């Protein structure tokens, strides 16, 4: 059994519309699901990904309106690394970010920048066999678009404590490249960095958890692997679009293992993903109350077609 790389990464925002403008506008991702936090349905849960809403390119945000800006520290994921196809793509993104008012720094085959709330991103020219996961955007040529996740970096004071769990989950130690979870179709890297002296603060611009991708029929086996590695996973939770288990890895980062299905198109036309507020069936009876407390947001992609 092998995990199929990164499934999704979930972060926190304090302002949904600014978040949508940056990720569905500036970065050219597609909003593939507009829903609510299933454990706290009074707040949005926004999903951005490639055109098909594929695991491996799915960055999601919980909106806690007015949340103060956070700060990554020990036991927190601090940087998301995306694949791009060429140095020309880095040139394009450097210019596009600057035009939108965002600073970036270039070093070799990578470009680093932060979102409006300080969440750090890196674009990396990566040569892998994985299928590029690209969203269509009128201002972003396909050959220059983001191609899905390559890696994630977390702060840890003692990364060796995580070795046993990572090995139990079939991650492979790639030395300086980090730990790799690679299945038959995709892979993703996991790095540990020395943390800053200041403690982390959860808030806008920080990552809530990272999910790794499991085949549907192997999900319970991965739960057992997590137990064997010393973790205490939750029972399987049905999130409707996928199934999940959660546990803390020894450094403190919240891990999820999420299934590769059923997918975001089980309740929406693939041509219209993310255009309406979608609720899982168990919350549909509360739609009126939920809609009454959510602030309306405008998706730049939908607005451009009207």
Secondary structure as the mmCIF struct_conf table of DSSP 4:
data_model
#
loop_
_struct_conf.conf_type_id
_struct_conf.id
_struct_conf.beg_label_comp_id
_struct_conf.beg_label_asym_id
_struct_conf.beg_label_seq_id
_struct_conf.end_label_comp_id
_struct_conf.end_label_asym_id
_struct_conf.end_label_seq_id
BEND BEND1 UNK A 5 UNK A 5
STRN STRN1 UNK A 6 UNK A 13
BEND BEND2 UNK A 14 UNK A 14
HELX_RH_AL_P HELX_RH_AL_P1 UNK A 16 UNK A 20
HELX_RH_PI_P HELX_RH_PI_P1 UNK A 21 UNK A 26
BEND BEND3 UNK A 27 UNK A 27
HELX_LH_PP_P HELX_LH_PP_P1 UNK A 29 UNK A 29
STRN STRN2 UNK A 30 UNK A 37
TURN_TY1_P TURN_TY1_P1 UNK A 38 UNK A 39
STRN STRN3 UNK A 40 UNK A 49
BEND BEND4 UNK A 50 UNK A 50
TURN_TY1_P TURN_TY1_P2 UNK A 51 UNK A 52
TURN_TY1_P TURN_TY1_P3 UNK A 55 UNK A 56
BEND BEND5 UNK A 57 UNK A 57
STRN STRN4 UNK A 58 UNK A 63
TURN_TY1_P TURN_TY1_P4 UNK A 65 UNK A 66
HELX_LH_PP_P HELX_LH_PP_P2 UNK A 67 UNK A 68
STRN STRN5 UNK A 69 UNK A 69
STRN STRN6 UNK A 71 UNK A 71
TURN_TY1_P TURN_TY1_P5 UNK A 74 UNK A 75
BEND BEND6 UNK A 76 UNK A 76
STRN STRN7 UNK A 77 UNK A 84
BEND BEND7 UNK A 85 UNK A 85
HELX_RH_AL_P HELX_RH_AL_P2 UNK A 87 UNK A 99
TURN_TY1_P TURN_TY1_P6 UNK A 100 UNK A 101
STRN STRN8 UNK A 104 UNK A 107
TURN_TY1_P TURN_TY1_P7 UNK A 108 UNK A 109
STRN STRN9 UNK A 110 UNK A 114
TURN_TY1_P TURN_TY1_P8 UNK A 116 UNK A 117
STRN STRN10 UNK A 120 UNK A 125
BEND BEND8 UNK A 129 UNK A 130
HELX_LH_PP_P HELX_LH_PP_P3 UNK A 131 UNK A 132
STRN STRN11 UNK A 137 UNK A 137
TURN_TY1_P TURN_TY1_P9 UNK A 138 UNK A 139
STRN STRN12 UNK A 140 UNK A 140
HELX_RH_3T_P HELX_RH_3T_P1 UNK A 142 UNK A 144
BEND BEND9 UNK A 145 UNK A 145
STRN STRN13 UNK A 149 UNK A 155
BEND BEND10 UNK A 157 UNK A 157
HELX_RH_3T_P HELX_RH_3T_P2 UNK A 159 UNK A 162
HELX_RH_AL_P HELX_RH_AL_P3 UNK A 163 UNK A 168
TURN_TY1_P TURN_TY1_P10 UNK A 169 UNK A 170
STRN STRN14 UNK A 172 UNK A 173
HELX_RH_3T_P HELX_RH_3T_P3 UNK A 175 UNK A 177
STRN STRN15 UNK A 179 UNK A 182
BEND BEND11 UNK A 184 UNK A 185
STRN STRN16 UNK A 187 UNK A 193
HELX_LH_PP_P HELX_LH_PP_P4 UNK A 194 UNK A 196
BEND BEND12 UNK A 197 UNK A 198
HELX_LH_PP_P HELX_LH_PP_P5 UNK A 199 UNK A 200
STRN STRN17 UNK A 201 UNK A 201
BEND BEND13 UNK A 203 UNK A 203
STRN STRN18 UNK A 204 UNK A 204
TURN_TY1_P TURN_TY1_P11 UNK A 205 UNK A 205
STRN STRN19 UNK A 207 UNK A 214
HELX_RH_3T_P HELX_RH_3T_P4 UNK A 216 UNK A 218
HELX_RH_AL_P HELX_RH_AL_P4 UNK A 219 UNK A 228
TURN_TY1_P TURN_TY1_P12 UNK A 229 UNK A 230
HELX_LH_PP_P HELX_LH_PP_P6 UNK A 233 UNK A 236
STRN STRN20 UNK A 237 UNK A 238
BEND BEND14 UNK A 240 UNK A 241
STRN STRN21 UNK A 242 UNK A 248
TURN_TY1_P TURN_TY1_P13 UNK A 250 UNK A 251
BEND BEND15 UNK A 252 UNK A 252
HELX_LH_PP_P HELX_LH_PP_P7 UNK A 253 UNK A 253
STRN STRN22 UNK A 254 UNK A 262
HELX_RH_3T_P HELX_RH_3T_P5 UNK A 264 UNK A 266
BEND BEND16 UNK A 267 UNK A 268
HELX_RH_3T_P HELX_RH_3T_P6 UNK A 270 UNK A 272
TURN_TY1_P TURN_TY1_P14 UNK A 273 UNK A 274
BEND BEND17 UNK A 275 UNK A 276
STRN STRN23 UNK A 277 UNK A 277
HELX_RH_3T_P HELX_RH_3T_P7 UNK A 281 UNK A 286
HELX_RH_AL_P HELX_RH_AL_P5 UNK A 287 UNK A 293
BEND BEND18 UNK A 294 UNK A 294
HELX_LH_PP_P HELX_LH_PP_P8 UNK A 295 UNK A 296
HELX_RH_AL_P HELX_RH_AL_P6 UNK A 300 UNK A 304
TURN_TY1_P TURN_TY1_P15 UNK A 305 UNK A 305
#
